[in-house]
């Protein structure tokens, strides 16, 4: 399934994309329960398929299975339905697929060519840092460019979302704990990042994590290796690599991180960026007002955002 957060009438809800339309999962399940004679359909739907992505993922395989049945019920029913359950894609705002993850863990120096272009050796262990939920924006939002720096950089990222509570998970079993995969752009203020040994300042500026457009569920993708990752700025290719080039793979990262901390449903993991970032080019090139940044990953989708300068005052 392609899971989304969508906004309509001021409310954010989860849905899935089918034939270019958005199907509301919570409403679909409630309507299916009503059709089957359930008296407490609304309460049951809220329990098993809540309208919030993190809460939905906490339901694990059971909630995903029920959501699939509900979608099939809607697609096979003649309608009309007593409540709005299907929306045109153009009539809603698509938001980031995960809005409030408990943790956002990022991996640095994880593509071989990027490590070499930065003049470093392959690390023996993953370099990890954090971003926070304030950084997340959706696929239809502008990237805010605040006047605190002139070195706004892009970083195409393949990201995954945890689907089950994970602690001390083995590499062989790791993919069973992944809910799905999405596209990210780890936008970075380079001079702020580098003014201390810790990167956090340059990585956590408001609106610096475009994410989406949806979450491809793990059962749809299967093996996360071998996916082409391409980033363009105004149509010019800047980054291209393949997830086969990751130094630390998705199974390795689930094992490694779950030995450090308990990973929870909805936690977001960014796996690193390929070579070609602006700061490593000669001459260096950074994003400017009006630039269109497009990240495309095979079998997942396209994330495209425009840079918009934020005026002082």
C-alpha positions as CSV (number, residue, x, y, z in Angstrom):
1,X,0.0,0.0,0.0
2,X,1.0,3.6,-0.5
3,X,0.0,5.2,2.8
4,X,-0.4,9.0,3.1
5,X,-1.3,11.7,5.6
6,X,-3.7,14.0,3.9
7,X,-5.4,17.2,5.0
8,X,-8.9,18.4,4.2
9,X,-11.2,20.8,6.0
10,X,-8.5,21.6,8.5
11,X,-8.1,18.0,9.6
12,X,-5.1,15.6,9.0
13,X,-6.0,11.9,8.4
14,X,-4.4,8.8,7.0
15,X,-5.3,7.3,3.7
16,X,-3.9,5.2,0.8
17,X,-3.5,6.0,-2.8
18,X,-5.5,3.9,-5.3
19,X,-5.9,4.7,-9.0
20,X,-4.8,8.3,-8.3
21,X,-7.4,8.8,-5.6
22,X,-7.1,9.0,-1.8
23,X,-9.1,6.5,0.3
24,X,-9.6,7.4,3.9
25,X,-8.7,4.3,5.9
26,X,-10.5,5.0,9.1
27,X,-13.7,5.8,7.3
28,X,-13.4,2.9,5.0
29,X,-13.1,0.5,7.9
30,X,-16.0,2.0,9.7
31,X,-18.2,1.8,6.6
32,X,-17.2,-1.9,6.2
33,X,-18.1,-2.6,9.8
34,X,-21.4,-0.9,9.4
35,X,-22.2,-3.0,6.3
36,X,-21.4,-6.1,8.3
37,X,-23.9,-5.1,11.0
38,X,-21.4,-3.9,13.7
39,X,-23.2,-1.7,16.3
40,X,-20.1,0.1,17.6
41,X,-18.4,0.5,14.2
42,X,-17.0,4.0,14.9
43,X,-15.4,3.0,18.2
44,X,-13.9,-0.2,16.7
45,X,-12.6,1.7,13.7
46,X,-10.9,4.2,16.0
47,X,-9.2,1.4,17.9
48,X,-7.9,-0.6,15.0
49,X,-7.4,2.0,12.2
50,X,-7.0,5.4,13.9
51,X,-6.6,8.5,11.7
52,X,-3.0,9.1,12.9
53,X,-0.1,7.3,11.2
54,X,2.0,6.6,14.3
55,X,-1.1,5.2,16.1
56,X,-2.0,3.2,13.0
57,X,1.5,1.7,12.8
58,X,1.3,0.7,16.5
59,X,-1.5,-1.7,15.4
60,X,1.1,-3.7,13.5
61,X,0.2,-6.4,10.9
62,X,-3.4,-6.6,12.2
63,X,-4.2,-3.0,11.5
64,X,-2.5,-3.2,8.1
65,X,-4.5,-6.3,7.2
66,X,-7.8,-4.7,8.2
67,X,-6.9,-1.6,6.2
68,X,-6.4,-3.7,3.1
69,X,-9.7,-5.4,3.5
70,X,-11.4,-2.0,4.1
71,X,-9.9,-0.6,0.9
72,X,-11.1,-3.6,-1.1
73,X,-14.6,-3.3,0.4
74,X,-14.7,0.4,-0.8
75,X,-13.4,-0.4,-4.3
76,X,-15.9,-3.2,-4.8
77,X,-18.9,-1.4,-3.4
78,X,-21.2,0.4,-5.8
79,X,-21.8,3.3,-3.4
80,X,-22.8,6.0,-2.9
81,X,-21.5,6.1,0.7
82,X,-23.1,8.0,3.5
83,X,-19.8,9.7,4.3
84,X,-16.9,11.0,2.2
85,X,-14.4,8.2,1.9
86,X,-12.8,8.7,-1.6
87,X,-11.2,12.0,-2.6
88,X,-9.5,13.3,-5.7
89,X,-5.8,13.6,-5.2
90,X,-6.0,17.2,-6.3
91,X,-8.7,18.1,-3.8
92,X,-6.6,17.3,-0.7
93,X,-3.2,18.5,0.6
94,X,-0.7,15.6,0.9
95,X,1.4,15.9,4.0
96,X,4.4,14.0,5.2
97,X,3.5,10.4,5.8
98,X,4.8,10.5,9.4
99,X,4.2,13.8,11.1
100,X,5.3,13.3,14.7
101,X,7.7,10.4,15.0
102,X,9.1,9.7,18.4
103,X,12.6,9.6,17.0
104,X,14.3,10.7,13.8
105,X,17.7,9.0,13.6
106,X,20.0,10.0,10.7
107,X,23.0,8.2,9.4
108,X,26.0,10.1,8.0
109,X,28.8,8.9,5.7
110,X,26.9,5.8,4.5
111,X,27.5,5.9,0.7
112,X,30.9,5.0,-0.4
113,X,31.3,7.7,-3.0
114,X,30.1,10.4,-0.6
115,X,32.6,9.3,2.1
116,X,35.4,9.6,-0.5
117,X,34.4,13.0,-1.8
118,X,34.4,14.3,1.8
119,X,38.0,13.0,2.1
120,X,37.2,10.4,4.8
121,X,37.8,6.7,5.3
122,X,34.9,4.2,5.5
123,X,33.7,4.2,9.1
124,X,33.8,1.0,11.2
125,X,30.5,2.0,12.8
126,X,27.6,4.1,11.6
127,X,27.8,7.9,12.2
128,X,24.4,8.8,13.7
129,X,22.8,12.1,14.6
130,X,19.3,13.3,15.2
131,X,16.7,15.6,13.6
132,X,13.4,16.6,15.4
133,X,9.8,16.6,14.3
134,X,9.9,20.4,13.8
135,X,12.0,19.8,10.7
136,X,9.3,17.7,8.9
137,X,7.5,19.2,5.9
138,X,5.4,17.5,3.3
139,X,5.8,17.0,-0.5
140,X,3.6,20.0,-1.3
141,X,5.4,22.4,1.1
142,X,8.2,24.9,0.3
143,X,11.6,24.5,1.9
144,X,11.9,27.6,4.1
145,X,15.3,29.3,3.6
146,X,15.9,31.4,6.8
147,X,18.4,34.3,6.6
148,X,20.8,32.7,9.2
149,X,23.0,31.3,6.5
150,X,23.9,31.4,2.8
151,X,24.9,27.7,2.6
152,X,21.7,25.8,2.3
153,X,22.4,22.3,0.9
154,X,20.5,19.3,-0.3
155,X,20.9,15.6,0.7
156,X,18.8,12.9,-1.1
157,X,17.9,10.2,1.4
158,X,16.3,6.8,1.4
159,X,14.3,6.5,4.6
160,X,12.4,3.8,6.5
161,X,9.9,3.7,9.2
162,X,9.8,1.3,12.1
163,X,6.6,-0.8,12.4
164,X,7.1,-2.8,15.6
165,X,8.8,-2.2,18.9
166,X,12.4,-3.3,18.4
167,X,15.0,-4.0,21.0
168,X,18.1,-6.1,20.4
169,X,16.8,-7.3,17.0
170,X,19.0,-9.6,14.9
171,X,20.0,-8.6,11.4
172,X,18.4,-11.7,9.9
173,X,15.0,-10.7,11.4
174,X,15.4,-6.9,11.1
175,X,13.2,-6.3,8.0
176,X,10.2,-7.8,9.9
177,X,10.4,-4.6,12.1
178,X,10.2,-2.2,9.1
179,X,6.7,-0.8,8.3
180,X,7.7,0.9,5.1
181,X,9.9,3.2,3.1
182,X,9.8,6.8,1.9
183,X,11.8,9.6,0.3
184,X,13.5,12.3,2.3
185,X,15.7,15.4,1.8
186,X,18.1,16.1,4.7
187,X,18.3,19.8,4.0
188,X,21.4,21.2,5.8
189,X,22.7,24.6,6.7
190,X,26.4,23.8,6.1
191,X,28.2,26.7,7.9
192,X,25.9,26.3,10.9
193,X,26.5,22.5,10.9
194,X,30.3,23.0,10.9
195,X,30.7,25.7,13.4
196,X,30.9,23.1,16.1
197,X,32.0,19.4,16.2
198,X,28.4,18.4,16.7
199,X,26.2,18.7,13.6
200,X,22.9,19.1,15.3
201,X,22.6,22.9,14.8
202,X,22.7,22.8,11.1
203,X,20.4,19.8,10.8
204,X,17.5,20.8,13.0
205,X,16.5,24.2,11.5
206,X,12.7,24.5,11.1
207,X,11.4,22.9,7.9
208,X,14.6,21.2,6.9
209,X,13.2,17.7,6.3
210,X,10.9,17.3,3.3
211,X,9.4,13.8,3.5
212,X,7.1,11.8,1.3
213,X,5.0,11.7,-0.8
214,X,3.9,8.5,0.8
215,X,5.0,5.4,2.8
216,X,5.4,2.3,0.6
217,X,4.6,-0.6,2.9
218,X,7.4,-3.2,3.4
219,X,5.3,-6.0,1.9
220,X,5.1,-4.0,-1.4
221,X,8.8,-3.3,-1.7
222,X,10.5,-6.4,-0.4
223,X,14.3,-6.1,-0.7
224,X,15.3,-2.4,0.0
225,X,18.6,-2.9,-1.8
226,X,19.2,-2.0,-5.4
227,X,17.1,1.1,-5.6
228,X,18.3,4.0,-7.7
229,X,18.4,7.4,-5.9
230,X,18.6,10.6,-8.0
231,X,18.4,14.2,-7.0
232,X,18.1,17.2,-9.3
233,X,18.0,20.9,-8.8
234,X,16.0,22.8,-11.5
235,X,16.3,19.7,-13.6
236,X,20.1,19.4,-13.3
237,X,21.3,16.1,-11.9
238,X,23.4,16.6,-8.7
239,X,23.2,13.2,-7.0
240,X,22.9,9.6,-8.3
241,X,23.6,6.4,-6.6
242,X,21.9,3.1,-5.5
243,X,21.0,1.7,-2.2
244,X,23.2,-1.2,-3.1
245,X,26.1,1.2,-2.3
246,X,25.1,1.7,1.3
247,X,28.0,0.9,3.7
248,X,25.4,0.0,6.4
249,X,22.3,-1.6,5.1
250,X,18.7,-1.4,6.4
251,X,19.0,-4.7,8.3
252,X,22.4,-3.7,9.8
253,X,20.9,-0.3,10.9
254,X,17.9,-1.9,12.6
255,X,20.2,-4.3,14.4
256,X,22.7,-1.6,15.4
257,X,20.2,1.0,16.5
258,X,18.0,-1.5,18.4
259,X,21.0,-2.5,20.4
260,X,21.4,1.2,21.4
261,X,17.8,2.1,22.0
262,X,14.2,0.7,21.8
263,X,12.8,1.6,18.4
264,X,9.1,2.3,18.4
265,X,6.5,2.2,15.7
266,X,6.6,5.4,13.7
267,X,10.3,6.1,14.4
268,X,12.0,7.4,11.2
269,X,15.5,6.4,10.1
270,X,17.3,8.3,7.3
271,X,20.0,6.1,5.8
272,X,22.5,8.7,4.5
273,X,23.1,10.7,1.3
274,X,25.1,9.8,-1.9
275,X,27.9,11.9,-3.3
276,X,27.3,15.2,-5.1
277,X,26.2,17.4,-2.2
278,X,26.7,21.1,-2.9
279,X,29.4,21.7,-0.3
280,X,31.7,19.0,-1.8
281,X,31.5,20.4,-5.4
282,X,34.2,22.5,-6.9
283,X,33.2,25.3,-7.0
284,X,30.7,24.8,-4.1
285,X,27.0,25.4,-5.0
286,X,24.2,25.9,-2.6
287,X,20.5,26.2,-2.9
288,X,18.8,29.6,-3.5
289,X,15.4,31.1,-3.5
290,X,13.1,29.6,-6.1
291,X,15.2,26.4,-6.7
292,X,13.2,23.2,-7.2
293,X,14.7,20.2,-5.6
294,X,13.5,16.8,-6.8
295,X,14.4,13.5,-5.2
296,X,13.4,10.2,-6.9
297,X,13.8,6.7,-5.6
298,X,13.0,3.6,-7.6
299,X,9.7,1.9,-6.7
300,X,9.0,4.5,-4.0
301,X,8.2,7.8,-5.7
302,X,9.2,11.4,-6.2
303,X,9.6,14.1,-3.6
304,X,9.7,17.7,-5.1
305,X,9.9,20.9,-3.1
306,X,10.7,24.6,-4.0
307,X,13.1,26.6,-1.9
308,X,11.4,29.8,-0.6
309,X,13.4,32.5,1.2
310,X,11.9,33.7,4.4
311,X,12.0,37.4,4.8
312,X,13.4,38.9,8.0
313,X,11.0,40.6,10.4
